[in-house]
C-alpha cells in the first residue's frame, strides 16, 4: 500500500512538457491584443492631433492620452475589427473592420458628465460611411450641453444668454496687407504657424496668388492670437493687420446652410426657411436633451431634421419639405432619444466644427483628453529630430 502511494505521488509531480516556441509566441500575442483591446476600449487610449483646429491648446504633432472612464466607456458596436488599427490598416486602403455584425451600443457608468468649456474627443457625426465607433475621431471644446441655448455674437459665445469665458490664447484670423508677403522665418520668430502658403517654393512663402482680400485690402490670411498679430504688424514691410469678422449674411455660412465640411454630400435635404448665420454670428440654437419634445415647424425641421433622420436610430425616416415621416407615418412633433452637444475649435476661423456640420449626439462622445505624452513640431523642415521635439509640452495637462 505504501509503495503504491509513493509511486502515485511521484507520477503527479513529474514536470509538464514545455510548449513550443511558436505556440508560446502566439499565446503571448493573443494575450497582449486582448489586454490592449480592453484597455483602449474601456480605460485609456492614445490619440494624435493632425490639424490646427485646437491651437494653442493642442498643437499639430501633440500625442494625447484620453480617458474613457470620465464620461463612461461605450460597448463596441462593430464586433469584428483589428484592435490596433482604425478604419484601415496602416498605409493601405484595406478596411481594418467588418460591419457584418453590428451590436447595440451601451454606455457604462462614468465619473461625471461633460461640462461646458472642456475639450472632448468624439466620433465625427457626418462620417456616415462608417459605423458609429469606426467614425473619424475629432477633438473640440464643448461649448453647450443638452438643454442649453447656444449663440455666437461677433465671435463671443453665449450660453443661456450669458457670455462664456474664451479659452486662453484663442486663435482667430487676420489679414496682413503686404506687397510680396512675409518670409517664414519672421512668422516662426513670432510663433505664427497657421497661415496661407500657396507657393511654398517661393522665398516669400506666405504670398498667395491670387491674394486673399478683406475690406478691400489685399494680402494673406493667418490665424493667431491678438498679441502675435500685433507683433507682426510692427514690421515695416507690413502695411496693416486687420482682424477678420464674418457678419450675418456675409462671409462663411454656417449650419444648417454650410456645405464646407467632410461628409456634406450625405445631407441633401432642401431647407424650408432662410438662415443668415455665420461662424461669427450664429444662433440662438437649443441643444436637444433626452426626452425633450419639439413641434415640427418648417424651421425646426431645418434645424433638427438631420438629427432625427441620421442620429436618433430611427429605422425609416423621410423628410418631404415641411413634412416628416417615420415608418411611413407623418409626425407633427418629435421626442428626442438622447442629448446633443455643441463642439467648437479654439482656432475659431480654422476649425470644421458644430458651426458648420451641426450637433454631436451623446452616443458619439468618446472621452476626455488628459495630458500630452509626446509632441513633435513639424513647422520647420530644416530642424533636426531632437530640435523638433517639444520637451516643454510633454506631460502638460489638457485644459
Buried (B, 14 or more C-beta within 10 A) or exposed (E): EEEEEEEEEEEEEEEEEEEEEEEEEEEEEEEEEEEEBEEBBBEBBEBEBEBBBBBBBBBBBBBBBBBBBBBBBBBBBBBEBBBEBBBBEEEEEEBBBEBEEBEEBEBEEBEEEBEBBBBBBBBBBBBBEBBBBBBBBBBBBBBBBBBBBBBBBEBEBBBBEEEBEBBEBBBBBBBBBBEEBBBBEBBBEBEBBBBBBBBEEBEBBBBBEEBBEBEEBBBBBBBBBBEBBEBBBEEEEBEEBBEBBBEBEEBBBBBBBBEEBEBEEEBEBEBBEEBEBBBBBBBBBBBBBEEBEBEBBEBBBBBBBBBBBBBBEEEEBEBEEBEBEBEEEEBEEBEBBBBBBBBBBBBBBBBBBBBBBBBBBBBBBBBBBBBBBBBBBEBEEEEEEEEBBBEEBBEBEBE
